[in-house]
Amino acid sequence: MNSNKTKISILYDFMKIAAFISVAYLTTFYSYMLFHSLVEVFYVLVALIIFVIVWNSRKFIDNNFYIFLGIAFLFIGFINLMHLFTFKGVFLFDSGSLDLSSQLWLSAQYMTSFSFLAALFFVKRPIRPYLTFIIFLIISLLLLFLIFSHRFPATFDQFAEPTDFKIFSELFIFIISAISLGLLLKNKNNFDNRVKGLLSFSIIAGIGSEIGIIVWNEFDLVGHFLKVFSFSFLYLGIVETIIVRPFRILFKNLKDSEVALRDSEERYRTLVELSPNAIFLHADNKIVYANHASLQLFGASSESEIVGRNIVEFFPPSQSPKIAERIKNLKSGSLKQSVIETKIKNLKGKTIPVEASGALINFGGGIAIQSVLRDITQQKANEKKFRAYTAEIEKIAEDLKKFKLAVENASDAIYITSPSLEVIYANAAAEKITGYKRNEILGETPMLWRDPAISDNEVDGFIRKFKKELENKNQLHYEVANRSKQGRKYISSLSISQ
């Protein structure tokens, strides 16, 4: 899909350039000199525009290929301008021969082909723009010196035939351009398909231009047409990279940001509207927006009942000075406490405890305060119940403490057993009566201190009896015979309860 779009886009550019060439071609019916001057001025203007765009964007260009080529084309354009001024029939530097103009043309072609080739080596390499500018300036001045001092090799002989130097130079420029094209096509990662296509067509058109102009006959027109294509494609490639694509990306990012912002605002608005907390905005103490929960909290049936009213009106007189001071401190940035507990008085006269917080926000081109009120009526009721439960638990704990103290100090032995009759508690009197230490008693059953004269069958029968009777009564009383650790027999009056 992207490949097809690239081909269509380049074809559209081709058609625009062809339209310009068609207009330029019409001038040949009037004057070849007018046609030649028109296309040469076109070369110079394109070269100058390329330099201006690149030079002023050099700090933002991450591909130094464009910086190198942009600087080169300033001087290529200047030498092309000198070629125009020295062309036979222009009469500015007319030497009466083809050689001077041809030497300048050939110099511009040399600079163009070598600049393309050299620029490809600076794609990811650092470049010093001012030093590059100076180097091209020196090369250009040296070429002009050699040409105007007649030290540059001749390109035409006395019979207006091209010299071997010119033929060799055209062939050499052709080879250099072909190498540049190969390196460009091999460079896959630093140029997108459209730009690579435009630059490739620029080089190919430049090669075709050389072939056409070598003949120096009716194909000279074709050579100039192809050079128009070459410069145009180069211009489009650089403009696409440095101006069009960044702005396209910029505007796309702006549009995406606008959509994201709109979505974010919609989500925030939905969140605010559906929030169970009262959220409202007030500027200069006047309410300018309130969500649905605010209407419920303030006892209003519609937003119009509270919008425009002073926020302080909704607080009891005892709270109003505190709220006014808080708003003042929030605006000045000196507010320390972010959340407070206070009370409001709604339109129905009901006083409601709330938890309040506020923050400065941008609203309608100015500053407003976003306040959030949370109804804590139920929370306060729960806190009251919690305090009552806590007091009751503390009282029970104190009673248990007293009960434990009474049990521990009782003169009678007191035991607490599990359902399987294992002792899990025994007071101090139990140690004294049974003769066993408390750690010897815990985990054992009361059988530890039974009278050995009582058989196991009697014990089992007794246990079954009292468990059955305990199902119907809360407390049982028995007398049982026991023996202490020291062997002393004693009768215990046994009370059992659960």
LOTORGU-271365 format. One record per residue (C-alpha): residue number from 1; x, y, z. Coordinates in steps of 0.05 Angstrom, whole numbers, plus 5000, padded with zeros to 4 digits. Example, Ala and Ser with C-alpha at 12.3 -4.5 7.8 and 13.67 -1.06 7.14 Angstrom:
2
pt n->1 | X->5246 | Y->4910 | Z->5156
pt n->2 | X->5273 | Y->4979 | Z->5143
END
This chain:
498
pt n->1 | X->5000 | Y->5000 | Z->5000
pt n->2 | X->5055 | Y->5050 | Z->5020
pt n->3 | X->5096 | Y->5030 | Z->4958
pt n->4 | X->5036 | Y->5046 | Z->4912
pt n->5 | X->5026 | Y->5113 | Z->4947
pt n->6 | X->5100 | Y->5129 | Z->4937
pt n->7 | X->5096 | Y->5113 | Z->4862
pt n->8 | X->5033 | Y->5154 | Z->4853
pt n->9 | X->5063 | Y->5213 | Z->4891
pt n->10 | X->5127 | Y->5212 | Z->4849
pt n->11 | X->5085 | Y->5206 | Z->4785
pt n->12 | X->5046 | Y->5268 | Z->4807
pt n->13 | X->5111 | Y->5306 | Z->4818
pt n->14 | X->5135 | Y->5283 | Z->4750
pt n->15 | X->5073 | Y->5311 | Z->4718
pt n->16 | X->5083 | Y->5379 | Z->4752
pt n->17 | X->5155 | Y->5383 | Z->4727
pt n->18 | X->5133 | Y->5362 | Z->4658
pt n->19 | X->5083 | Y->5418 | Z->4657
pt n->20 | X->5138 | Y->5469 | Z->4672
pt n->21 | X->5182 | Y->5439 | Z->4618
pt n->22 | X->5125 | Y->5443 | Z->4568
pt n->23 | X->5119 | Y->5518 | Z->4582
pt n->24 | X->5194 | Y->5526 | Z->4576
pt n->25 | X->5195 | Y->5488 | Z->4511
pt n->26 | X->5146 | Y->5536 | Z->4480
pt n->27 | X->5198 | Y->5592 | Z->4488
pt n->28 | X->5244 | Y->5555 | Z->4440
pt n->29 | X->5198 | Y->5574 | Z->4383
pt n->30 | X->5212 | Y->5647 | Z->4400
pt n->31 | X->5286 | Y->5644 | Z->4421
pt n->32 | X->5333 | Y->5589 | Z->4441
pt n->33 | X->5371 | Y->5640 | Z->4483
pt n->34 | X->5307 | Y->5655 | Z->4522
pt n->35 | X->5297 | Y->5581 | Z->4534
pt n->36 | X->5369 | Y->5570 | Z->4555
pt n->37 | X->5368 | Y->5631 | Z->4602
pt n->38 | X->5301 | Y->5609 | Z->4632
pt n->39 | X->5325 | Y->5538 | Z->4650
pt n->40 | X->5393 | Y->5563 | Z->4675
pt n->41 | X->5358 | Y->5614 | Z->4721
pt n->42 | X->5314 | Y->5556 | Z->4744
pt n->43 | X->5377 | Y->5515 | Z->4762
pt n->44 | X->5406 | Y->5574 | Z->4800
pt n->45 | X->5342 | Y->5589 | Z->4838
pt n->46 | X->5332 | Y->5516 | Z->4857
pt n->47 | X->5404 | Y->5510 | Z->4881
pt n->48 | X->5397 | Y->5574 | Z->4922
pt n->49 | X->5331 | Y->5551 | Z->4953
pt n->50 | X->5361 | Y->5484 | Z->4971
pt n->51 | X->5419 | Y->5519 | Z->5006
pt n->52 | X->5373 | Y->5567 | Z->5044
pt n->53 | X->5328 | Y->5511 | Z->5068
pt n->54 | X->5385 | Y->5467 | Z->5089
pt n->55 | X->5427 | Y->5521 | Z->5121
pt n->56 | X->5371 | Y->5548 | Z->5164
pt n->57 | X->5349 | Y->5478 | Z->5184
pt n->58 | X->5418 | Y->5448 | Z->5196
pt n->59 | X->5409 | Y->5446 | Z->5272
pt n->60 | X->5348 | Y->5402 | Z->5265
pt n->61 | X->5372 | Y->5355 | Z->5209
pt n->62 | X->5397 | Y->5288 | Z->5234
pt n->63 | X->5421 | Y->5264 | Z->5165
pt n->64 | X->5484 | Y->5303 | Z->5147
pt n->65 | X->5476 | Y->5281 | Z->5074
pt n->66 | X->5428 | Y->5340 | Z->5065
pt n->67 | X->5474 | Y->5390 | Z->5100
pt n->68 | X->5533 | Y->5372 | Z->5056
pt n->69 | X->5493 | Y->5373 | Z->4992
pt n->70 | X->5456 | Y->5437 | Z->5010
pt n->71 | X->5522 | Y->5474 | Z->5021
pt n->72 | X->5550 | Y->5445 | Z->4956
pt n->73 | X->5490 | Y->5469 | Z->4916
pt n->74 | X->5501 | Y->5542 | Z->4935
pt n->75 | X->5567 | Y->5541 | Z->4898
pt n->76 | X->5541 | Y->5495 | Z->4843
pt n->77 | X->5486 | Y->5546 | Z->4831
pt n->78 | X->5536 | Y->5603 | Z->4830
pt n->79 | X->5579 | Y->5568 | Z->4778
pt n->80 | X->5516 | Y->5554 | Z->4737
pt n->81 | X->5501 | Y->5628 | Z->4741
pt n->82 | X->5571 | Y->5644 | Z->4715
pt n->83 | X->5558 | Y->5594 | Z->4659
pt n->84 | X->5495 | Y->5633 | Z->4641
pt n->85 | X->5532 | Y->5700 | Z->4642
pt n->86 | X->5587 | Y->5673 | Z->4597
pt n->87 | X->5542 | Y->5637 | Z->4548
pt n->88 | X->5552 | Y->5660 | Z->4477
pt n->89 | X->5501 | Y->5714 | Z->4462
pt n->90 | X->5490 | Y->5738 | Z->4533
pt n->91 | X->5545 | Y->5791 | Z->4526
pt n->92 | X->5565 | Y->5796 | Z->4600
pt n->93 | X->5629 | Y->5755 | Z->4596
pt n->94 | X->5625 | Y->5738 | Z->4523
pt n->95 | X->5693 | Y->5712 | Z->4501
pt n->96 | X->5671 | Y->5697 | Z->4431
pt n->97 | X->5680 | Y->5622 | Z->4440
pt n->98 | X->5643 | Y->5563 | Z->4469
pt n->99 | X->5701 | Y->5544 | Z->4515
pt n->100 | X->5691 | Y->5591 | Z->4574
pt n->101 | X->5617 | Y->5575 | Z->4583
pt n->102 | X->5630 | Y->5500 | Z->4572
pt n->103 | X->5686 | Y->5499 | Z->4623
pt n->104 | X->5640 | Y->5530 | Z->4675
pt n->105 | X->5585 | Y->5481 | Z->4657
pt n->106 | X->5634 | Y->5422 | Z->4663
pt n->107 | X->5659 | Y->5449 | Z->4730
pt n->108 | X->5588 | Y->5452 | Z->4756
pt n->109 | X->5576 | Y->5380 | Z->4733
pt n->110 | X->5640 | Y->5356 | Z->4767
pt n->111 | X->5619 | Y->5390 | Z->4832
pt n->112 | X->5548 | Y->5361 | Z->4827
pt n->113 | X->5570 | Y->5289 | Z->4816
pt n->114 | X->5626 | Y->5290 | Z->4868
pt n->115 | X->5581 | Y->5326 | Z->4919
pt n->116 | X->5528 | Y->5272 | Z->4912
pt n->117 | X->5580 | Y->5218 | Z->4922
pt n->118 | X->5614 | Y->5252 | Z->4981
pt n->119 | X->5548 | Y->5270 | Z->5014
pt n->120 | X->5530 | Y->5196 | Z->5019
pt n->121 | X->5591 | Y->5186 | Z->5064
pt n->122 | X->5563 | Y->5238 | Z->5113
pt n->123 | X->5495 | Y->5205 | Z->5124
pt n->124 | X->5513 | Y->5185 | Z->5195
pt n->125 | X->5581 | Y->5218 | Z->5202
pt n->126 | X->5590 | Y->5285 | Z->5237
pt n->127 | X->5599 | Y->5347 | Z->5194
pt n->128 | X->5624 | Y->5417 | Z->5208
pt n->129 | X->5580 | Y->5463 | Z->5166
pt n->130 | X->5624 | Y->5524 | Z->5168
pt n->131 | X->5687 | Y->5485 | Z->5149
pt n->132 | X->5648 | Y->5451 | Z->5093
pt n->133 | X->5625 | Y->5519 | Z->5069
pt n->134 | X->5697 | Y->5546 | Z->5068
pt n->135 | X->5723 | Y->5484 | Z->5031
pt n->136 | X->5670 | Y->5492 | Z->4976
pt n->137 | X->5685 | Y->5566 | Z->4973
pt n->138 | X->5759 | Y->5552 | Z->4962
pt n->139 | X->5744 | Y->5499 | Z->4909
pt n->140 | X->5697 | Y->5546 | Z->4873
pt n->141 | X->5746 | Y->5604 | Z->4874
pt n->142 | X->5802 | Y->5558 | Z->4850
pt n->143 | X->5760 | Y->5533 | Z->4792
pt n->144 | X->5740 | Y->5604 | Z->4772
pt n->145 | X->5813 | Y->5625 | Z->4776
pt n->146 | X->5836 | Y->5567 | Z->4732
pt n->147 | X->5780 | Y->5580 | Z->4682
pt n->148 | X->5787 | Y->5656 | Z->4675
pt n->149 | X->5863 | Y->5653 | Z->4676
pt n->150 | X->5859 | Y->5602 | Z->4618
pt n->151 | X->5895 | Y->5548 | Z->4660
pt n->152 | X->5834 | Y->5501 | Z->4658
pt n->153 | X->5838 | Y->5448 | Z->4603
pt n->154 | X->5802 | Y->5467 | Z->4539
pt n->155 | X->5735 | Y->5434 | Z->4525
pt n->156 | X->5730 | Y->5454 | Z->4451
pt n->157 | X->5783 | Y->5461 | Z->4398
pt n->158 | X->5788 | Y->5514 | Z->4344
pt n->159 | X->5739 | Y->5474 | Z->4302
pt n->160 | X->5686 | Y->5476 | Z->4358
pt n->161 | X->5695 | Y->5401 | Z->4368
pt n->162 | X->5697 | Y->5373 | Z->4439
pt n->163 | X->5766 | Y->5357 | Z->4465
pt n->164 | X->5788 | Y->5290 | Z->4493
pt n->165 | X->5787 | Y->5323 | Z->4562
pt n->166 | X->5714 | Y->5341 | Z->4555
pt n->167 | X->5694 | Y->5273 | Z->4529
pt n->168 | X->5734 | Y->5238 | Z->4585
pt n->169 | X->5704 | Y->5286 | Z->4637
pt n->170 | X->5633 | Y->5271 | Z->4613
pt n->171 | X->5647 | Y->5197 | Z->4617
pt n->172 | X->5679 | Y->5204 | Z->4686
pt n->173 | X->5620 | Y->5245 | Z->4712
pt n->174 | X->5573 | Y->5191 | Z->4685
pt n->175 | X->5612 | Y->5137 | Z->4723
pt n->176 | X->5613 | Y->5178 | Z->4788
pt n->177 | X->5538 | Y->5190 | Z->4783
pt n->178 | X->5525 | Y->5116 | Z->4771
pt n->179 | X->5566 | Y->5099 | Z->4833
pt n->180 | X->5527 | Y->5150 | Z->4873
pt n->181 | X->5462 | Y->5119 | Z->4849
pt n->182 | X->5485 | Y->5049 | Z->4870
pt n->183 | X->5506 | Y->5073 | Z->4939
pt n->184 | X->5440 | Y->5110 | Z->4948
pt n->185 | X->5398 | Y->5049 | Z->4930
pt n->186 | X->5441 | Y->5006 | Z->4976
pt n->187 | X->5429 | Y->5054 | Z->5034
pt n->188 | X->5363 | Y->5025 | Z->5061
pt n->189 | X->5356 | Y->5053 | Z->5130
pt n->190 | X->5370 | Y->5128 | Z->5124
pt n->191 | X->5320 | Y->5148 | Z->5069
pt n->192 | X->5247 | Y->5131 | Z->5064
pt n->193 | X->5221 | Y->5102 | Z->4998
pt n->194 | X->5193 | Y->5167 | Z->4971
pt n->195 | X->5256 | Y->5208 | Z->4985
pt n->196 | X->5301 | Y->5153 | Z->4959
pt n->197 | X->5259 | Y->5150 | Z->4896
pt n->198 | X->5263 | Y->5226 | Z->4886
pt n->199 | X->5339 | Y->5227 | Z->4896
pt n->200 | X->5348 | Y->5167 | Z->4851
pt n->201 | X->5308 | Y->5200 | Z->4795
pt n->202 | X->5349 | Y->5263 | Z->4805
pt n->203 | X->5414 | Y->5224 | Z->4794
pt n->204 | X->5385 | Y->5185 | Z->4735
pt n->205 | X->5359 | Y->5249 | Z->4702
pt n->206 | X->5428 | Y->5281 | Z->4714
pt n->207 | X->5461 | Y->5222 | Z->4678
pt n->208 | X->5411 | Y->5229 | Z->4621
pt n->209 | X->5425 | Y->5304 | Z->4618
pt n->210 | X->5500 | Y->5290 | Z->4609
pt n->211 | X->5486 | Y->5242 | Z->4552
pt n->212 | X->5440 | Y->5292 | Z->4517
pt n->213 | X->5486 | Y->5352 | Z->4524
pt n->214 | X->5549 | Y->5314 | Z->4502
pt n->215 | X->5520 | Y->5311 | Z->4431
pt n->216 | X->5511 | Y->5387 | Z->4429
pt n->217 | X->5457 | Y->5386 | Z->4375
pt n->218 | X->5382 | Y->5379 | Z->4375
pt n->219 | X->5390 | Y->5333 | Z->4436
pt n->220 | X->5415 | Y->5393 | Z->4475
pt n->221 | X->5342 | Y->5409 | Z->4490
pt n->222 | X->5332 | Y->5339 | Z->4518
pt n->223 | X->5394 | Y->5348 | Z->4562
pt n->224 | X->5367 | Y->5413 | Z->4591
pt n->225 | X->5298 | Y->5382 | Z->4602
pt n->226 | X->5329 | Y->5324 | Z->4639
pt n->227 | X->5371 | Y->5371 | Z->4681
pt n->228 | X->5307 | Y->5408 | Z->4701
pt n->229 | X->5280 | Y->5341 | Z->4723
pt n->230 | X->5345 | Y->5326 | Z->4761
pt n->231 | X->5344 | Y->5392 | Z->4800
pt n->232 | X->5269 | Y->5388 | Z->4812
pt n->233 | X->5271 | Y->5317 | Z->4840
pt n->234 | X->5330 | Y->5337 | Z->4884
pt n->235 | X->5292 | Y->5398 | Z->4909
pt n->236 | X->5230 | Y->5356 | Z->4923
pt n->237 | X->5271 | Y->5303 | Z->4960
pt n->238 | X->5303 | Y->5355 | Z->5005
pt n->239 | X->5239 | Y->5394 | Z->5017
pt n->240 | X->5202 | Y->5328 | Z->5032
pt n->241 | X->5254 | Y->5309 | Z->5084
pt n->242 | X->5267 | Y->5376 | Z->5117
pt n->243 | X->5201 | Y->5413 | Z->5112
pt n->244 | X->5141 | Y->5372 | Z->5088
pt n->245 | X->5150 | Y->5308 | Z->5127
pt n->246 | X->5169 | Y->5341 | Z->5194
pt n->247 | X->5109 | Y->5388 | Z->5188
pt n->248 | X->5065 | Y->5329 | Z->5168
pt n->249 | X->5089 | Y->5292 | Z->5229
pt n->250 | X->5082 | Y->5355 | Z->5272
pt n->251 | X->5010 | Y->5367 | Z->5249
pt n->252 | X->4994 | Y->5293 | Z->5257
pt n->253 | X->5022 | Y->5295 | Z->5327
pt n->254 | X->4982 | Y->5358 | Z->5341
pt n->255 | X->4919 | Y->5326 | Z->5315
pt n->256 | X->4932 | Y->5263 | Z->5355
pt n->257 | X->4945 | Y->5305 | Z->5416
pt n->258 | X->4880 | Y->5343 | Z->5404
pt n->259 | X->4842 | Y->5278 | Z->5398
pt n->260 | X->4876 | Y->5250 | Z->5460
pt n->261 | X->4862 | Y->5314 | Z->5498
pt n->262 | X->4789 | Y->5311 | Z->5477
pt n->263 | X->4784 | Y->5238 | Z->5498
pt n->264 | X->4819 | Y->5254 | Z->5563
pt n->265 | X->4771 | Y->5311 | Z->5577
pt n->266 | X->4712 | Y->5267 | Z->5561
pt n->267 | X->4738 | Y->5213 | Z->5608
pt n->268 | X->4751 | Y->5264 | Z->5662
pt n->269 | X->4682 | Y->5294 | Z->5653
pt n->270 | X->4650 | Y->5225 | Z->5657
pt n->271 | X->4691 | Y->5209 | Z->5718
pt n->272 | X->4671 | Y->5274 | Z->5752
pt n->273 | X->4598 | Y->5266 | Z->5735
pt n->274 | X->4595 | Y->5194 | Z->5760
pt n->275 | X->4636 | Y->5208 | Z->5822
pt n->276 | X->4599 | Y->5194 | Z->5888
pt n->277 | X->4635 | Y->5255 | Z->5917
pt n->278 | X->4611 | Y->5326 | Z->5907
pt n->279 | X->4659 | Y->5359 | Z->5857
pt n->280 | X->4649 | Y->5432 | Z->5838
pt n->281 | X->4689 | Y->5491 | Z->5812
pt n->282 | X->4687 | Y->5562 | Z->5839
pt n->283 | X->4722 | Y->5624 | Z->5815
pt n->284 | X->4722 | Y->5688 | Z->5857
pt n->285 | X->4681 | Y->5648 | Z->5908
pt n->286 | X->4625 | Y->5638 | Z->5856
pt n->287 | X->4606 | Y->5567 | Z->5837
pt n->288 | X->4614 | Y->5558 | Z->5762
pt n->289 | X->4605 | Y->5482 | Z->5756
pt n->290 | X->4576 | Y->5426 | Z->5799
pt n->291 | X->4569 | Y->5352 | Z->5786
pt n->292 | X->4508 | Y->5310 | Z->5802
pt n->293 | X->4534 | Y->5289 | Z->5871
pt n->294 | X->4541 | Y->5364 | Z->5888
pt n->295 | X->4468 | Y->5376 | Z->5873
pt n->296 | X->4448 | Y->5319 | Z->5920
pt n->297 | X->4495 | Y->5343 | Z->5975
pt n->298 | X->4471 | Y->5416 | Z->5970
pt n->299 | X->4398 | Y->5395 | Z->5965
pt n->300 | X->4388 | Y->5425 | Z->5895
pt n->301 | X->4345 | Y->5396 | Z->5840
pt n->302 | X->4384 | Y->5429 | Z->5783
pt n->303 | X->4452 | Y->5461 | Z->5772
pt n->304 | X->4421 | Y->5530 | Z->5763
pt n->305 | X->4402 | Y->5531 | Z->5837
pt n->306 | X->4474 | Y->5532 | Z->5860
pt n->307 | X->4515 | Y->5559 | Z->5800
pt n->308 | X->4532 | Y->5632 | Z->5812
pt n->309 | X->4523 | Y->5629 | Z->5887
pt n->310 | X->4578 | Y->5645 | Z->5936
pt n->311 | X->4610 | Y->5581 | Z->5962
pt n->312 | X->4615 | Y->5609 | Z->6032
pt n->313 | X->4538 | Y->5611 | Z->6035
pt n->314 | X->4536 | Y->5536 | Z->6041
pt n->315 | X->4576 | Y->5534 | Z->6106
pt n->316 | X->4548 | Y->5549 | Z->6175
pt n->317 | X->4567 | Y->5617 | Z->6204
pt n->318 | X->4617 | Y->5584 | Z->6251
pt n->319 | X->4653 | Y->5553 | Z->6191
pt n->320 | X->4651 | Y->5611 | Z->6142
pt n->321 | X->4713 | Y->5650 | Z->6166
pt n->322 | X->4753 | Y->5586 | Z->6166
pt n->323 | X->4732 | Y->5569 | Z->6095
pt n->324 | X->4744 | Y->5640 | Z->6070
pt n->325 | X->4815 | Y->5638 | Z->6100
pt n->326 | X->4827 | Y->5570 | Z->6069
pt n->327 | X->4807 | Y->5594 | Z->6000
pt n->328 | X->4853 | Y->5654 | Z->6007
pt n->329 | X->4912 | Y->5611 | Z->6028
pt n->330 | X->4898 | Y->5562 | Z->5971
pt n->331 | X->4901 | Y->5619 | Z->5920
pt n->332 | X->4966 | Y->5646 | Z->5950
pt n->333 | X->4998 | Y->5577 | Z->5953
pt n->334 | X->5009 | Y->5579 | Z->6028
pt n->335 | X->4958 | Y->5525 | Z->6044
pt n->336 | X->4989 | Y->5470 | Z->6086
pt n->337 | X->4932 | Y->5423 | Z->6102
pt n->338 | X->4902 | Y->5391 | Z->6040
pt n->339 | X->4842 | Y->5356 | Z->6071
pt n->340 | X->4799 | Y->5380 | Z->6128
pt n->341 | X->4735 | Y->5360 | Z->6163
pt n->342 | X->4680 | Y->5413 | Z->6165
pt n->343 | X->4605 | Y->5420 | Z->6158
pt n->344 | X->4559 | Y->5448 | Z->6105
pt n->345 | X->4488 | Y->5473 | Z->6109
pt n->346 | X->4449 | Y->5455 | Z->6046
pt n->347 | X->4390 | Y->5490 | Z->6014
pt n->348 | X->4342 | Y->5449 | Z->6056
pt n->349 | X->4374 | Y->5473 | Z->6120
pt n->350 | X->4406 | Y->5406 | Z->6136
pt n->351 | X->4476 | Y->5407 | Z->6167
pt n->352 | X->4521 | Y->5353 | Z->6139
pt n->353 | X->4591 | Y->5335 | Z->6162
pt n->354 | X->4639 | Y->5332 | Z->6102
pt n->355 | X->4712 | Y->5319 | Z->6086
pt n->356 | X->4736 | Y->5376 | Z->6042
pt n->357 | X->4796 | Y->5384 | Z->5995
pt n->358 | X->4813 | Y->5435 | Z->5941
pt n->359 | X->4863 | Y->5449 | Z->5886
pt n->360 | X->4877 | Y->5506 | Z->5836
pt n->361 | X->4862 | Y->5490 | Z->5763
pt n->362 | X->4859 | Y->5528 | Z->5697
pt n->363 | X->4787 | Y->5542 | Z->5676
pt n->364 | X->4761 | Y->5586 | Z->5621
pt n->365 | X->4827 | Y->5622 | Z->5611
pt n->366 | X->4833 | Y->5638 | Z->5685
pt n->367 | X->4845 | Y->5604 | Z->5752
pt n->368 | X->4790 | Y->5568 | Z->5790
pt n->369 | X->4788 | Y->5523 | Z->5851
pt n->370 | X->4764 | Y->5451 | Z->5845
pt n->371 | X->4734 | Y->5429 | Z->5911
pt n->372 | X->4716 | Y->5359 | Z->5930
pt n->373 | X->4667 | Y->5346 | Z->5988
pt n->374 | X->4654 | Y->5277 | Z->6015
pt n->375 | X->4593 | Y->5265 | Z->6058
pt n->376 | X->4619 | Y->5232 | Z->6122
pt n->377 | X->4552 | Y->5227 | Z->6158
pt n->378 | X->4554 | Y->5151 | Z->6157
pt n->379 | X->4628 | Y->5152 | Z->6174
pt n->380 | X->4614 | Y->5194 | Z->6235
pt n->381 | X->4558 | Y->5147 | Z->6256
pt n->382 | X->4604 | Y->5088 | Z->6247
pt n->383 | X->4658 | Y->5123 | Z->6287
pt n->384 | X->4608 | Y->5135 | Z->6343
pt n->385 | X->4588 | Y->5062 | Z->6343
pt n->386 | X->4660 | Y->5041 | Z->6342
pt n->387 | X->4676 | Y->5085 | Z->6402
pt n->388 | X->4616 | Y->5054 | Z->6439
pt n->389 | X->4639 | Y->4983 | Z->6421
pt n->390 | X->4710 | Y->4999 | Z->6441
pt n->391 | X->4687 | Y->5026 | Z->6509
pt n->392 | X->4644 | Y->4963 | Z->6519
pt n->393 | X->4702 | Y->4917 | Z->6500
pt n->394 | X->4748 | Y->4955 | Z->6547
pt n->395 | X->4697 | Y->4947 | Z->6603
pt n->396 | X->4691 | Y->4872 | Z->6589
pt n->397 | X->4766 | Y->4866 | Z->6589
pt n->398 | X->4769 | Y->4902 | Z->6655
pt n->399 | X->4715 | Y->4856 | Z->6684
pt n->400 | X->4752 | Y->4795 | Z->6658
pt n->401 | X->4815 | Y->4820 | Z->6690
pt n->402 | X->4779 | Y->4827 | Z->6757
pt n->403 | X->4746 | Y->4759 | Z->6748
pt n->404 | X->4812 | Y->4726 | Z->6734
pt n->405 | X->4842 | Y->4758 | Z->6795
pt n->406 | X->4784 | Y->4732 | Z->6837
pt n->407 | X->4790 | Y->4662 | Z->6808
pt n->408 | X->4865 | Y->4661 | Z->6818
pt n->409 | X->4859 | Y->4681 | Z->6891
pt n->410 | X->4800 | Y->4636 | Z->6908
pt n->411 | X->4810 | Y->4585 | Z->6964
pt n->412 | X->4775 | Y->4530 | Z->6924
pt n->413 | X->4809 | Y->4493 | Z->6867
pt n->414 | X->4781 | Y->4518 | Z->6801
pt n->415 | X->4794 | Y->4483 | Z->6735
pt n->416 | X->4775 | Y->4497 | Z->6663
pt n->417 | X->4775 | Y->4436 | Z->6617
pt n->418 | X->4765 | Y->4422 | Z->6544
pt n->419 | X->4706 | Y->4378 | Z->6521
pt n->420 | X->4754 | Y->4319 | Z->6527
pt n->421 | X->4766 | Y->4339 | Z->6600
pt n->422 | X->4839 | Y->4361 | Z->6589
pt n->423 | X->4856 | Y->4416 | Z->6638
pt n->424 | X->4871 | Y->4482 | Z->6604
pt n->425 | X->4870 | Y->4525 | Z->6667
pt n->426 | X->4881 | Y->4513 | Z->6741
pt n->427 | X->4885 | Y->4566 | Z->6796
pt n->428 | X->4935 | Y->4569 | Z->6853
pt n->429 | X->4888 | Y->4532 | Z->6901
pt n->430 | X->4889 | Y->4472 | Z->6854
pt n->431 | X->4964 | Y->4465 | Z->6865
pt n->432 | X->4955 | Y->4469 | Z->6941
pt n->433 | X->4898 | Y->4418 | Z->6945
pt n->434 | X->4924 | Y->4366 | Z->6894
pt n->435 | X->4998 | Y->4374 | Z->6910
pt n->436 | X->5014 | Y->4378 | Z->6836
pt n->437 | X->5048 | Y->4437 | Z->6804
pt n->438 | X->5008 | Y->4476 | Z->6753
pt n->439 | X->5050 | Y->4453 | Z->6695
pt n->440 | X->5037 | Y->4381 | Z->6717
pt n->441 | X->4963 | Y->4392 | Z->6717
pt n->442 | X->4955 | Y->4428 | Z->6650
pt n->443 | X->4942 | Y->4380 | Z->6594
pt n->444 | X->4920 | Y->4324 | Z->6641
pt n->445 | X->4850 | Y->4302 | Z->6661
pt n->446 | X->4822 | Y->4303 | Z->6733
pt n->447 | X->4837 | Y->4228 | Z->6734
pt n->448 | X->4907 | Y->4249 | Z->6753
pt n->449 | X->4886 | Y->4258 | Z->6826
pt n->450 | X->4829 | Y->4207 | Z->6831
pt n->451 | X->4828 | Y->4156 | Z->6888
pt n->452 | X->4861 | Y->4092 | Z->6861
pt n->453 | X->4808 | Y->4052 | Z->6897
pt n->454 | X->4757 | Y->4076 | Z->6846
pt n->455 | X->4758 | Y->4030 | Z->6785
pt n->456 | X->4761 | Y->4052 | Z->6713
pt n->457 | X->4691 | Y->4026 | Z->6700
pt n->458 | X->4665 | Y->4069 | Z->6757
pt n->459 | X->4702 | Y->4129 | Z->6729
pt n->460 | X->4675 | Y->4118 | Z->6659
pt n->461 | X->4604 | Y->4110 | Z->6686
pt n->462 | X->4611 | Y->4173 | Z->6727
pt n->463 | X->4636 | Y->4213 | Z->6666
pt n->464 | X->4578 | Y->4188 | Z->6622
pt n->465 | X->4529 | Y->4205 | Z->6677
pt n->466 | X->4551 | Y->4277 | Z->6689
pt n->467 | X->4558 | Y->4291 | Z->6614
pt n->468 | X->4486 | Y->4268 | Z->6603
pt n->469 | X->4460 | Y->4306 | Z->6663
pt n->470 | X->4499 | Y->4368 | Z->6640
pt n->471 | X->4459 | Y->4369 | Z->6576
pt n->472 | X->4397 | Y->4386 | Z->6617
pt n->473 | X->4428 | Y->4427 | Z->6672
pt n->474 | X->4477 | Y->4485 | Z->6673
pt n->475 | X->4510 | Y->4463 | Z->6738
pt n->476 | X->4521 | Y->4397 | Z->6774
pt n->477 | X->4544 | Y->4380 | Z->6844
pt n->478 | X->4579 | Y->4316 | Z->6866
pt n->479 | X->4624 | Y->4291 | Z->6921
pt n->480 | X->4684 | Y->4250 | Z->6897
pt n->481 | X->4743 | Y->4216 | Z->6931
pt n->482 | X->4812 | Y->4240 | Z->6909
pt n->483 | X->4884 | Y->4229 | Z->6928
pt n->484 | X->4939 | Y->4283 | Z->6927
pt n->485 | X->5007 | Y->4274 | Z->6896
pt n->486 | X->5034 | Y->4260 | Z->6966
pt n->487 | X->4983 | Y->4203 | Z->6975
pt n->488 | X->4935 | Y->4240 | Z->7021
pt n->489 | X->4862 | Y->4221 | Z->7011
pt n->490 | X->4809 | Y->4275 | Z->7011
pt n->491 | X->4736 | Y->4284 | Z->6993
pt n->492 | X->4721 | Y->4340 | Z->6943
pt n->493 | X->4655 | Y->4376 | Z->6936
pt n->494 | X->4654 | Y->4381 | Z->6860
pt n->495 | X->4614 | Y->4434 | Z->6822
pt n->496 | X->4612 | Y->4427 | Z->6745
pt n->497 | X->4585 | Y->4480 | Z->6698
pt n->498 | X->4591 | Y->4497 | Z->6624
END
